[in-house]
Amino acid sequence: MVTGEGGELTREDPVEGRGCRDAEPLEGKTMETSDSEIVSTRRERIAKLAREAPDMVLKTLAHHIDMAWMREAYRLTRKDGAVGVDRQSAEEYARDLESNLRSLLERAKAGTYRAPPVRRVHIPKGDGKQTRPIGIPTFEDKVLQRAVVMVLESVYEQSFLDCSYGFRPERSAHLALEVLQHALTVMAGGWVLELDIKKFFDTLVHRHVQEILRQRVCDGVIVRLVGKWLNAGVQEAGVLSYPEAGSPQGGVVSPILANLYLHTVLDEWFEREVKPRLRGEATLVRYADDAVLVFTHEDDARRVLEVLPKRFGRYGLELHPDKTRLVEFRRPARRRGGRDDKPGGPGTFDLLGFTHFWALSRKGNWVVKRRTATNRLSRALRRTLAAISTALEDPRVLAHAGEKSAWPLRLLRDHRQLRSHSGVLRAHQAAVAEGPGPTVATITHELEAHGAGVAAVSAAASTHRARLEPRCVAKP
């Protein structure tokens, strides 16, 4: 999922998509070329065929992938991402671009292309106590994955439902939140079922991925390439392993495979099988593997919650027992217990880094609002303070800071120095509590001897002077 550190929604690298919290674009930003228009026409042709024949199994798609398609795939591939196991950068690959792309195309269609293992790294997750594994493909592998994604996207965008918002063209986390907020308002709230899939990307069953893919796309070249990526292996700390399940977060192809998987497991099943059997209204909003379901009736919500583990278990997935929960989220005016909009407590839920709750508008009406989830805000503050501390250690930061930024940086540095010398202050404060204590000049001299900055000394002197004033007034 996917939000920035302050709750701001972003699209990130590595999935090329998910996992790393340094927000980066999913695709390259280079200017369109003549190939772009050619490829766009072909993609629209594929989309039209898929739209007009929704039940047709498409067996011939790889012929669309030619040099123009590969050049467009290269253009759309990020050039500033981390390098893979071969340590080849985009700049190095571009030195002989035409030859490299032609060789890649020939190997892909001939079946001789060998998908290299992904390089695994770990990034902080949630509160920072856990980590999320991220797989980084080689640059050449990213280009080929992008070429295949362009085909798959043209096909499956005609089938994906409106409830899905993650890593899809013209859709975003912002849109998902807006749609959810509107649905909750129209339904006057209800019962919200938060879904949390335990280690989703690590537990995708390769056999099910291939079976779901072949139900619509049965082109030999594409199916073979997807299989190679699923079984490419993972290299971590120099050790190569071959997981029996999962699709590494970091691959360009991973997001669309995840959407395809959950489209079958959840989206279609909920819309076609579940909703017609419910007593009241229901809404599903999903962003990648983050999803919430809203029901007007509690009994509907509990029935679905009861069958969901069985449904997911059929496809090798498991719902997190603690994070998957049912929340009463009815509009407060219609609740017996009255208002309960305290974030993190009953009557609230989280999605995409935001806590949703009921609150009164300026006109006195109950509306659904959202604020940055507590864990995201705390993590953002920790990272910000850590970045500031690191910067203040480097004298070049202050040397090159502008006039407007130099003063706040010096103030922060001196504030930190003051805290680091808090032992000196506490000792003197204890002495002041027992007797006359030292003079302001004494404290100033000791702090300067310990290397405190001007602002720290001034602040300490002011504090001590304020402590002494009541004693002076009390004296006869």
MIKOL-571105 format. One record per residue: x, y, z of N, C-alpha, C in turn; residue number from 0. Coordinates in steps of 0.1 Angstrom, whole numbers. Last residue first. Example, Ala and Ser with C-alpha at 12.3 -4.5 7.8 and 13.67 -1.06 7.14 Angstrom:
   n.u   n.v   n.w  ca.u  ca.v  ca.w   c.u   c.v   c.w   n
   128   -22    71   137   -11    71   129     0    79   1
   132   -57    78   123   -45    78   132   -33    78   0
***
This chain:
   n.u   n.v   n.w  ca.u  ca.v  ca.w   c.u   c.v   c.w   n
   141   387   520   137   400   526   146   411   522 475
   135   367   491   144   371   501   139   385   507 474
   118   362   470   114   357   484   123   362   495 473
   131   371   449   119   378   453   115   375   467 472
   150   351   446   154   365   449   143   373   454 471
   135   329   440   142   329   453   146   343   456 470
   124   336   415   115   334   427   123   335   440 469
   149   337   400   141   349   402   132   347   414 468
   160   312   394   166   319   405   157   331   409 467
   147   303   371   146   295   384   151   303   396 466
   155   322   353   141   321   356   139   313   369 465
   182   315   351   178   328   356   164   328   361 464
   180   290   338   185   291   352   181   304   358 463
   170   298   313   162   288   322   167   290   336 462
   190   314   304   177   320   306   168   311   315 461
   211   296   302   212   307   311   198   313   314 460
   201   278   283   204   273   296   205   285   306 459
   200   295   260   188   289   266   190   284   280 458
   227   302   257   217   312   260   205   307   266 457
   238   277   252   242   284   263   232   294   267 456
   224   271   228   223   262   239   227   269   252 455
   233   292   211   219   291   214   217   282   226 454
   261   285   210   256   298   215   242   297   220 453
   267   250   219   267   262   210   261   274   217 452
   290   233   241   277   237   237   277   249   228 451
   315   223   251   313   224   237   299   228   232 450
   320   223   277   316   211   272   312   212   257 449
   326   250   282   337   240   283   333   227   277 448
   300   260   280   310   263   269   322   254   270 447
   290   250   304   285   245   291   294   248   280 446
   306   264   322   307   249   322   301   244   309 445
   298   291   318   312   286   316   313   271   314 444
   271   290   324   275   293   311   290   289   308 443
   272   284   352   266   274   342   271   277   328 442
   285   307   361   291   294   363   286   284   353 441
   267   328   354   280   328   348   287   314   349 440
   246   322   371   244   320   357   258   319   350 439
   260   305   400   255   317   393   253   313   379 438
   247   277   419   257   284   412   251   296   405 437
   229   277   451   233   272   438   242   281   431 436
   215   280   475   216   291   466   220   287   452 435
   198   247   477   205   259   483   206   270   473 434
   182   228   465   187   226   479   193   239   485 433
   177   236   440   165   232   448   169   231   463 432
   202   240   430   194   251   432   182   248   441 431
   210   213   427   217   221   436   209   234   440 430
   194   205   406   193   199   419   199   207   430 429
   204   222   386   190   224   390   188   217   404 428
   230   211   383   229   225   388   214   227   393 427
   223   186   372   231   187   385   229   201   391 426
   209   193   349   202   186   360   210   187   373 425
   230   205   334   219   213   338   211   206   350 424
   247   183   330   252   195   336   240   203   342 423
   229   166   316   235   162   328   240   174   336 422
   224   178   292   214   179   302   219   175   316 421
   239   179   269   245   184   282   235   185   293 420
   221   172   250   232   163   253   240   167   265 419
   204   193   249   199   181   255   211   171   258 418
   222   211   237   217   215   250   212   202   257 417
   225   199   212   236   200   221   232   203   236 416
   199   203   203   204   189   205   216   189   214 415
   200   230   200   190   224   209   194   210   213 414
   220   234   182   222   238   195   212   233   205 413
   206   223   159   219   217   164   222   221   178 412
   184   240   157   182   225   160   195   219   165 411
   198   263   151   190   263   163   187   248   167 410
   210   257   127   218   260   139   210   259   152 409
   187   254   112   196   243   114   205   245   126 408
   175   280   113   168   269   119   177   257   121 407
   197   295   100   194   298   114   186   286   120 406
   198   284    74   210   283    83   206   285    97 405
   177   291    58   177   278    64   188   276    74 404
   182   317    50   169   314    57   169   301    63 403
   207   316    38   205   324    49   193   321    57 402
   213   281    29   211   295    26   208   303    39 401
   240   259    35   227   263    37   225   278    34 400
   267   252    33   260   254    21   245   259    23 399
   273   249    60   282   257    52   274   261    39 398
   255   231    70   254   244    75   262   254    65 397
   265   208    55   251   212    55   249   227    59 396
   291   205    62   288   210    49   273   215    47 395
   292   192    86   294   207    86   291   213    73 394
   270   168    96   278   172    85   280   187    84 393
   252   165   117   266   160   119   275   164   108 392
   229   174   106   236   183   115   250   178   119 391
   220   152    92   225   164    85   233   173    94 390
   213   134   113   224   131   104   229   143    96 389
   192   149   124   204   146   132   216   142   123 388
   174   148   102   179   161   107   192   159   115 387
   169   121   100   175   128    89   181   141    93 386
   156   117   125   169   110   122   176   117   111 385
   134   133   122   143   136   132   157   130   130 384
   121   118   101   125   132    99   136   136   109 383
   117    93   113   126    94   101   131   109    99 382
    99   100   133   112    94   136   122    96   125 381
    78   110   118    85   119   127    99   114   131 380
    70    87   105    74    98    97    83   108   106 379
    62    71   126    73    67   118    79    78   110 378
    40    86   134    51    84   143    64    80   136 377
    23    84   112    28    97   116    40    95   125 376
    18    56   111    25    63   100    31    76   104 375
     5    52   135    18    45   133    26    51   121 374
   -18    68   132    -8    71   142     5    64   140 373
   -28    79    99   -28    68   110   -16    71   119 372
   -40   110    92   -29   101    91   -29    91   102 371
   -76   110    88   -63   116    92   -52   106    92 370
  -108   116    76   -97   108    77   -85   116    81 369
  -144   115    79  -131   122    78  -120   112    79 368
  -177   116    71  -166   107    73  -153   115    70 367
  -200   136    91  -193   133    78  -182   124    81 366
  -229   150   104  -220   139   105  -214   136    92 365
  -232   186   105  -236   173   100  -225   163   102 364
  -226   212   112  -232   203   122  -237   190   117 363
  -212   226    96  -226   228    95  -234   220   105 362
  -187   217    99  -189   230   104  -204   233   104 361
  -193   182   108  -188   192    99  -191   206   105 360
  -182   158   132  -192   168   128  -186   179   119 359
  -171   125   122  -169   138   129  -180   148   124 358
  -159    92   121  -170   101   119  -167   114   127 357
  -129    81   104  -137    83   115  -149    92   112 356
  -100    64    93  -113    69    90  -122    70   102 355
   -66    69    90   -76    65    99   -89    72    96 354
   -44    59    64   -53    69    70   -63    62    79 353
   -29    39    51   -22    49    59   -31    60    65 352
   -49    24    37   -39    31    30   -32    42    38 351
   -71    25    64   -69    20    50   -59    30    43 350
   -85    17    95   -74    22    87   -74    16    73 349
  -114    28   115  -106    18   108   -96    24    99 348
  -136    32   143  -127    37   133  -120    25   126 347
  -152    20   162  -158    30   153  -149    36   143 346
  -129    20   190  -141    14   183  -147    25   174 345
   -98    37   182  -107    30   191  -119    25   183 344
   -83    51   164   -77    39   170   -87    32   179 343
   -98    83   171   -90    74   162   -83    63   170 342
  -130    86   183  -116    86   187  -108    77   178 341
  -157    88   179  -149    90   167  -134    91   172 340
  -186    82   188  -174    75   192  -164    76   180 339
  -218    92   200  -206    95   192  -194    87   197 338
  -241    66   209  -237    80   206  -224    81   199 337
  -251    41   212  -240    45   221  -236    60   219 336
  -268    37   192  -273    38   205  -263    44   215 335
  -265    55   161  -260    45   171  -265    47   185 334
  -272    75   145  -280    63   144  -275    52   153 333
  -253    94   148  -267    97   151  -276    85   151 332
  -229    81   138  -232    82   152  -246    85   156 331
  -232    56   113  -232    71   116  -237    73   130 330
  -213    27   119  -225    34   116  -225    48   120 329
  -193     8   121  -189    22   116  -202    29   112 328
  -178   -17   137  -191   -10   136  -188     4   133 327
  -156   -39   121  -157   -27   128  -171   -21   126 326
  -138   -69   121  -151   -63   118  -153   -51   127 325
  -105   -76   109  -115   -74   119  -127   -67   114 324
   -73   -87   106   -86   -88    99   -97   -87   109 323
   -53   -88   124   -55   -76   117   -68   -76   108 322
   -53  -114   135   -55  -102   144   -58   -89   136 321
   -51  -132   114   -62  -134   125   -64  -122   133 320
   -49  -125    81   -42  -123    93   -53  -124   104 319
   -58  -151    59   -61  -138    64   -54  -137    78 318
   -39  -167    34   -44  -168    47   -47  -153    52 317
   -40  -187     3   -38  -174    10   -44  -175    24 316
   -44  -208   -14   -32  -207    -7   -29  -195     1 315
   -69  -209   -24   -59  -203   -33   -46  -201   -25 314
   -85  -217    -4   -85  -225   -16   -74  -221   -25 313
   -83  -197    15   -75  -209    17   -75  -218     5 312
  -102  -179     7   -88  -175     5   -79  -188     6 311
  -125  -193    14  -123  -189     1  -109  -186    -2 310
  -121  -196    42  -122  -208    33  -120  -204    19 309
  -121  -169    51  -109  -178    52  -109  -190    44 308
  -149  -161    43  -137  -156    36  -124  -165    39 307
  -170  -170    58  -166  -178    46  -153  -173    40 306
  -172  -152    79  -171  -166    82  -166  -174    70 305
  -175  -127    67  -163  -129    74  -161  -144    77 304
  -201  -132    56  -190  -131    47  -177  -133    55 303
  -215  -131    81  -216  -143    72  -204  -143    62 302
  -210  -106    90  -205  -117    98  -206  -130    89 301
  -223   -90    71  -208   -88    73  -203  -101    80 300
  -249   -97    74  -243   -99    62  -228   -99    63 299
  -254   -89   101  -254  -103    98  -248  -106    84 298
  -252   -60    99  -242   -68   106  -242   -83   102 297
  -257   -43    69  -263   -51    79  -252   -60    85 296
  -243   -28    50  -253   -21    58  -258   -29    70 295
  -207   -31    47  -221   -37    47  -231   -29    55 294
  -177   -30    30  -187   -22    38  -201   -28    36 293
  -144   -41    31  -158   -43    26  -167   -36    35 292
  -111   -32    20  -122   -31    30  -135   -34    23 291
   -77   -42    14   -91   -41    10  -100   -39    22 290
   -46   -46    -1   -53   -39    10   -68   -37     6 289
   -32   -55   -23   -37   -65   -13   -43   -59     0 288
   -44   -30   -44   -35   -42   -43   -40   -52   -33 287
   -71   -19   -29   -59   -13   -35   -48   -24   -33 286
  -106   -21   -30   -93   -28   -29   -82   -20   -36 285
  -138   -21   -17  -127   -12   -22  -114   -18   -20 284
  -171   -30   -20  -157   -35   -19  -148   -24   -25 283
  -202   -29    -4  -193   -23   -13  -179   -28    -9 282
  -237   -36    -1  -223   -39     2  -214   -33    -8 281
  -271   -37    12  -261   -32     3  -247   -36     8 280
  -287   -67    25  -285   -53    23  -275   -50    12 279
  -286   -95    23  -298   -89    26  -298   -74    23 278
  -268  -113    -4  -269  -104     8  -282   -98    10 277
  -265  -125   -28  -271  -133   -17  -272  -125    -4 276
  -253  -109   -46  -267  -112   -48  -273  -120   -37 275
  -226  -107   -33  -236   -96   -33  -250  -100   -36 274
  -213  -133   -40  -217  -129   -26  -228  -118   -26 273
  -209  -137   -67  -214  -148   -59  -220  -143   -45 272
  -201  -113   -80  -210  -123   -87  -216  -133   -78 271
  -185   -98   -62  -195   -92   -70  -206  -102   -76 270
  -168  -118   -50  -177  -109   -42  -188  -103   -50 269
  -156  -130   -73  -163  -138   -63  -173  -129   -55 268
  -142  -108   -83  -153  -114   -91  -162  -122   -82 267
  -125  -102   -60  -133   -92   -67  -145   -99   -74 266
  -111  -126   -50  -120  -117   -42  -130  -109   -51 265
   -98  -143   -69  -101  -148   -56  -111  -139   -49 264
   -96  -127   -93  -103  -140   -93  -107  -144   -79 263
   -83  -105   -84   -95  -103   -92  -103  -116   -92 262
   -61  -116   -72   -72  -111   -63   -84  -108   -71 261
   -46  -122   -96   -49  -132   -86   -61  -128   -77 260
   -44   -97  -109   -51  -108  -116   -55  -119  -105 259
   -29   -83   -90   -43   -79   -93   -51   -90  -100 258
    -5   -98   -91   -13   -97   -79   -27   -93   -81 257
     2   -93  -118    -1  -107  -113    -9  -107  -100 256
     6   -66  -116    -5   -70  -124    -8   -85  -121 255
    28   -64   -98    15   -58   -95     4   -64  -103 254
    50   -80  -111    43   -85   -98    30   -78   -96 253
    63   -70  -132    52   -78  -135    44   -82  -122 252
    85   -57  -121    75   -49  -128    62   -57  -130 251
    94   -67   -88    93   -69  -102    82   -61  -108 250
    88   -60   -62    99   -53   -68    99   -55   -83 249
    81   -88   -45    78   -74   -45    90   -66   -51 248
    81  -119   -61    89  -109   -54    83   -95   -56 247
    56  -141   -54    61  -132   -65    68  -121   -59 246
    51  -174   -42    53  -160   -41    58  -154   -54 245
    68  -206   -36    56  -198   -38    60  -183   -37 244
    92  -218   -34    81  -226   -41    69  -218   -43 243
   122  -200   -39   110  -202   -32    99  -209   -40 242
   153  -208   -42   142  -208   -51   129  -211   -44 241
   184  -189   -36   173  -198   -32   162  -197   -42 240
   217  -181   -31   207  -182   -40   197  -192   -36 239
   236  -157   -12   230  -171   -12   218  -171   -22 238
   244  -131   -11   252  -141   -18   247  -155   -19 237
   224  -119     3   237  -120    10   245  -131     3 236
   202  -134   -18   203  -126    -7   215  -129     1 235
   183  -140   -47   197  -139   -41   197  -130   -30 234
   159  -162   -58   161  -150   -50   176  -151   -45 233
   141  -173   -88   150  -174   -77   153  -161   -70 232
   124  -177  -109   137  -171  -112   147  -173  -100 231
    97  -184  -111   107  -194  -106   122  -190  -108 230
    84  -163  -122    79  -169  -109    90  -178  -103 229
    97  -160  -146    99  -150  -135    94  -155  -122 228
    89  -183  -160   103  -181  -157   105  -171  -146 227
    61  -178  -162    66  -189  -154    81  -188  -151 226
    62  -156  -179    57  -154  -166    61  -166  -157 225
    73  -169  -202    80  -158  -195    75  -156  -181 224
    52  -186  -209    65  -192  -205    73  -181  -198 223
    31  -169  -215    29  -178  -204    43  -183  -199 222
    43  -156  -237    40  -148  -225    38  -157  -213 221
    46  -177  -256    57  -169  -252    55  -162  -239 220
    20  -188  -258    31  -196  -253    42  -188  -249 219
   -10  -175  -247     1  -173  -257    13  -179  -251 218
   -33  -174  -233   -27  -187  -235   -16  -186  -246 217
   -53  -157  -212   -41  -155  -221   -34  -168  -221 216
   -74  -168  -197   -77  -156  -206   -65  -155  -217 215
   -66  -189  -183   -81  -188  -186   -84  -177  -196 214
   -39  -186  -178   -43  -193  -190   -58  -193  -193 213
   -40  -172  -153   -35  -166  -165   -40  -173  -178 212
   -49  -192  -136   -57  -180  -138   -53  -173  -151 211
   -27  -210  -138   -40  -214  -142   -49  -202  -145 210
    -6  -194  -128    -5  -199  -142   -19  -204  -147 209
   -15  -191  -102   -12  -179  -110   -12  -184  -125 208
   -16  -217   -93   -28  -210   -94   -26  -197  -103 207
    12  -223   -93     3  -231  -101   -11  -224  -103 206
    22  -205   -74    26  -204   -88    16  -212   -97 205
     5  -188   -50     8  -202   -54    10  -201   -70 204
    18  -164   -29    11  -166   -42    15  -180   -47 203
    31  -156    -7    24  -169    -6    16  -172   -19 202
    43  -132    -7    52  -143    -5    45  -157    -6 201
    23  -114   -10    33  -115   -22    42  -128   -20 200
    10  -117    16     4  -120     3    14  -123    -8 199
    12  -120    45    24  -122    35    19  -126    21 198
   -21  -123    50    -8  -125    56     2  -129    46 197
   -42   -97    43   -38  -110    38   -23  -112    43 196
   -68   -82    59   -53   -82    59   -48   -96    55 195
   -97   -62    57   -90   -75    53   -75   -73    53 194
  -123   -51    76  -109   -48    72  -102   -62    69 193
  -155   -43    72  -146   -55    73  -133   -52    68 192
  -178   -23    87  -166   -23    79  -158   -36    82 191
  -211   -16    86  -202   -25    92  -190   -27    83 190
  -220    18    83  -224     4    83  -214    -4    91 189
  -227    49    67  -218    40    74  -223    26    73 188
  -246    58    50  -247    62    64  -239    53    72 187
  -242    54    24  -248    42    31  -250    46    46 186
  -231    78    17  -243    74    11  -250    63    19 185
  -207    76    31  -216    87    34  -230    83    29 184
  -194    53    21  -198    54    35  -208    65    38 183
  -190    62    -6  -199    51    -3  -203    50    12 182
  -173    83    -2  -186    86    -8  -195    75    -4 181
  -150    70     8  -157    80    16  -171    83    11 180
  -144    53   -14  -148    47    -1  -155    58     8 179
  -137    73   -33  -149    64   -35  -154    57   -22 178
  -115    83   -20  -126    92   -23  -139    83   -25 177
   -97    62   -19  -102    68    -7  -114    76    -9 176
   -93    57   -46   -99    47   -38  -105    52   -25 175
   -81    81   -54   -94    78   -59  -101    67   -51 174
   -57    78   -40   -65    90   -37   -80    86   -42 173
   -45    56   -53   -50    55   -39   -59    66   -35 172
   -58    55   -87   -48    58   -76   -54    55   -63 171
   -59    52  -123   -65    50  -109   -54    52   -99 170
   -49    53  -148   -59    63  -144   -66    60  -131 169
   -39    19  -147   -39    32  -154   -51    41  -150 168
   -31     5  -115   -39     5  -127   -39    18  -134 167
   -23     1   -88   -14    -1   -99   -21    -3  -112 166
   -54    -4   -73   -40    -5   -72   -33    -7   -84 165
   -82    -6   -74   -76     7   -77   -60     7   -77 164
  -113   -22   -79   -98   -24   -78   -91   -11   -82 163
  -139   -19   -85  -136   -19   -71  -121   -20   -68 162
  -144   -22  -112  -142    -9  -107  -138    -8   -92 161
  -125   -51  -124  -137   -44  -119  -134   -30  -113 160
  -109   -62  -154  -108   -58  -140  -120   -50  -136 159
  -113   -64  -181  -120   -74  -173  -120   -69  -158 158
   -98   -46  -194  -111   -48  -199  -120   -57  -190 157
   -73   -50  -184   -80   -38  -180   -94   -38  -185 156
   -63   -73  -196   -70   -74  -184   -77   -61  -179 155
   -51   -64  -221   -61   -74  -220   -70   -73  -208 154
   -33   -44  -215   -43   -42  -225   -54   -52  -225 153
   -18   -58  -196   -26   -46  -192   -37   -43  -202 152
    -4   -76  -212   -13   -81  -202   -23   -70  -197 151
    12   -58  -227     3   -67  -233    -8   -71  -223 150
    27   -45  -207    19   -37  -217     9   -46  -224 149
    40   -67  -195    29   -60  -188    21   -51  -197 148
    59   -72  -214    49   -82  -212    37   -75  -205 147
    75   -49  -212    70   -53  -225    58   -62  -223 146
    83   -51  -185    75   -40  -189    68   -43  -202 145
   100   -74  -187    87   -74  -179    78   -63  -183 144
   120   -63  -202   112   -73  -208    99   -75  -200 143
   130   -43  -184   125   -39  -197   116   -50  -203 142
   138   -59  -162   127   -49  -160   121   -45  -174 141
   159   -73  -173   147   -80  -169   135   -71  -168 140
   177   -52  -176   172   -59  -188   159   -66  -185 139
   182   -46  -148   175   -36  -157   170   -43  -170 138
   171   -73  -126   181   -66  -134   174   -56  -143 137
   149   -67   -97   154   -74  -109   165   -66  -116 136
   148   -70   -63   152   -60   -74   157   -68   -86 135
   124   -75   -39   132   -81   -49   135   -72   -60 134
   122   -71    -4   120   -65   -17   129   -71   -27 133
   106   -78    26   115   -82    16   112   -76     3 132
   101   -56    53    95   -62    42   105   -66    31 131
   104   -59    89   109   -55    76   101   -62    65 130
    95   -45   121    96   -55   111   101   -50    98 129
    97   -21   134   102   -32   141   103   -44   132 128
    84    -1   120    98    -1   119   105   -13   126 127
    57    -3   120    63     6   130    78     5   130 126
    57   -11    86    49    -7    97    55     2   107 125
    91   -19    78    77   -21    76    69   -17    88 124
   122   -12    62   113   -12    74    98   -13    70 123
   134   -37    38   131   -23    42   122   -23    54 122
   159   -57    24   148   -56    33   146   -41    37 121
   165   -73    -8   169   -64     3   157   -62    12 120
   175   -95   -33   166   -92   -22   173   -83   -12 119
   176   -96   -67   184   -93   -55   175   -88   -44 118
   163  -123   -86   162  -110   -81   171  -108   -69 117
   179  -142  -112   173  -141   -99   172  -126   -95 116
   170  -139  -147   180  -139  -136   173  -138  -123 115
   156  -160  -170   153  -149  -161   163  -150  -149 114
   168  -165  -201   169  -170  -187   167  -159  -178 113
   156  -172  -233   159  -161  -223   158  -168  -209 112
   149  -189  -252   162  -191  -246   165  -181  -236 111
   126  -186  -267   125  -194  -255   138  -196  -248 110
   124  -169  -287   130  -182  -290   129  -191  -278 109
   115  -145  -276   106  -153  -285   111  -167  -288 108
   137  -138  -260   124  -140  -254   115  -148  -263 107
   158  -136  -278   159  -146  -268   145  -149  -261 106
   149  -114  -293   151  -127  -300   152  -138  -289 105
   148   -93  -274   136   -97  -281   138  -111  -287 104
   175   -92  -267   166   -95  -257   153  -100  -263 103
   187   -83  -291   191   -96  -285   181  -101  -275 102
   174   -58  -293   172   -69  -303   176   -83  -298 101
   184   -45  -271   170   -48  -272   167   -58  -282 100
   212   -44  -277   207   -51  -265   192   -54  -266  99
   212   -29  -301   217   -43  -301   212   -51  -289  98
   201    -5  -291   195   -12  -302   199   -27  -302  97
   220     3  -270   206     0  -268   200    -9  -278  96
   246     5  -259   244    -2  -271   229    -7  -271  95
   242    21  -237   253    24  -246   252    17  -259  94
   221    14  -220   218    22  -231   229    25  -240  93
   234     0  -200   226    -8  -209   223     1  -222  92
   245    21  -185   254    11  -192   246     3  -203  91
   222    33  -176   232    40  -184   241    31  -192  90
   211    14  -159   204    18  -172   213    25  -181  89
   237    -9  -148   228     3  -147   221     6  -160  88
   243   -40  -135   243   -32  -147   233   -21  -145  87
   245   -60  -115   250   -46  -112   251   -37  -125  86
   233   -84  -116   244   -82  -125   251   -68  -124  85
   212   -82   -97   224   -90   -94   235   -88  -104  84
   203   -47  -103   201   -61   -99   213   -69   -96  83
   202   -13   -89   206   -23   -99   204   -37   -93  82
   174     9   -84   185     1   -79   189   -10   -89  81
   164    33  -109   162    24   -99   175    17   -95  80
   164    52  -130   172    55  -118   170    45  -106  79
   148    46  -151   162    45  -153   171    48  -141  78
   119    27  -155   126    36  -147   141    35  -149  77
   105    22  -187   112    16  -176   120    27  -169  76
    95    34  -210    86    34  -198    93    28  -186  75
   115    29  -229   112    43  -225   104    44  -212  74
   113     1  -231   125     7  -225   123    21  -220  73
    89    -1  -244    90    -6  -230   103    -1  -223  72
    96    11  -267    86    18  -259    87    13  -245  71
   113    -8  -277   118     6  -274   109    14  -266  70
    96   -29  -279   107   -30  -270   112   -16  -267  69
    79   -20  -300    73   -23  -287    84   -23  -276  68
    98   -19  -320    91    -7  -316    85    -9  -302  67
   105   -46  -322   115   -37  -318   108   -23  -314  66
    75   -63  -309    86   -62  -319    96   -51  -314  65
    48   -79  -300    60   -74  -294    71   -75  -304  64
    28   -90  -313    27   -76  -312    40   -70  -307  63
    31  -117  -311    36  -111  -323    35   -96  -323  62
    20  -124  -287    34  -121  -287    39  -115  -300  61
    -6  -133  -290    -4  -119  -286    11  -115  -287  60
   -27  -157  -294   -16  -151  -303   -15  -136  -299  59
   -47  -165  -278   -36  -174  -280   -24  -168  -288  58
   -72  -158  -255   -63  -152  -265   -50  -159  -266  57
  -103  -170  -253   -89  -173  -248   -80  -168  -259  56
  -132  -151  -248  -123  -157  -257  -109  -159  -250  55
  -150  -137  -234  -149  -151  -230  -138  -158  -239  54
  -151  -111  -244  -147  -113  -230  -144  -127  -226  53
  -147   -96  -270  -148  -110  -268  -143  -114  -254  52
  -145   -69  -268  -156   -74  -276  -158   -89  -275  51
  -122   -66  -252  -135   -60  -248  -147   -66  -255  50
  -102   -78  -267  -105   -83  -254  -119   -78  -249  49
  -102   -61  -289  -105   -75  -291  -109   -81  -277  48
   -95   -37  -277  -108   -38  -284  -112   -52  -285  47
   -69   -42  -268   -80   -39  -258   -93   -41  -264  46
   -55   -45  -292   -56   -57  -283   -68   -55  -273  45
   -58   -19  -301   -64   -30  -309   -65   -43  -300  44
   -44    -5  -282   -59    -3  -283   -65   -14  -291  43
   -19   -14  -288   -25   -17  -275   -40   -15  -275  42
   -15    -3  -313   -16   -18  -311   -22   -22  -298  41
   -15    24  -306   -25    19  -316   -26     4  -314  40
     8    25  -290    -5    28  -285   -16    23  -293  39
    28    19  -308    25     9  -298    11    12  -292  38
    27    43  -324    25    30  -330    21    19  -320  37
    33    62  -305    20    62  -312    17    49  -318  36
    59    54  -297    48    55  -287    35    55  -294  35
    76    57  -318    72    43  -315    60    44  -305  34
    81    84  -318    72    79  -329    68    65  -325  33
    80    91  -282    86    90  -295    76    85  -306  32
    77   111  -253    72   101  -262    79   102  -275  31
   105   116  -229    95   121  -239    90   110  -248  30
   107    98  -198   112   103  -210   101   107  -220  29
   101    88  -173    95   101  -177   100   106  -190  28
    91    54  -165   101    64  -169    93    77  -173  27
    69    44  -138    74    43  -151    84    55  -154  26
    63    49  -112    62    35  -116    69    34  -130  25
    84    72   -93    74    69  -103    74    54  -107  24
    88    70   -58    93    71   -71    83    67   -81  23
    93    75   -24    83    75   -35    90    78   -48  22
   105    53    -4   110    64   -11   102    65   -24  21
    96    29     6    89    41    10    95    54     4  20
    92     0   -12   101    10    -7    94    23    -5  19
    65   -12   -17    75   -17    -8    85    -7    -3  18
    57   -12   -51    53   -13   -37    65   -17   -29  17
    64    -5   -78    52    -4   -73    50    -4   -59  16
    77   -25   -90    79   -11   -93    66    -7   -89  15
    77   -20   -62    69   -30   -68    68   -26   -83  14
    98    -3   -51   100   -15   -59    87   -21   -62  13
    88    26   -59    96    16   -65    96     4   -57  12
    54    38   -57    67    36   -53    75    26   -61  11
    32    65   -53    35    53   -60    50    50   -60  10
    15    78   -23    25    78   -34    25    65   -42   9
    -1   100    -2    -2    88   -10     8    89   -21   8
     9   110    30     7   113    16     8   101     8   7
    16   103    55     2    99    51    -1   103    37   6
    42   108    56    33   117    64    19   114    61   5
    53    89    40    55    88    54    46    97    62   4
    28    78    16    40    84    20    42    85    35   3
    12    46    11    12    60    15    26    65    17   2
    -5    20     3     7    26    -2     6    41     1   1
     6   -10     0     0     0     0     5     9     0   0
***
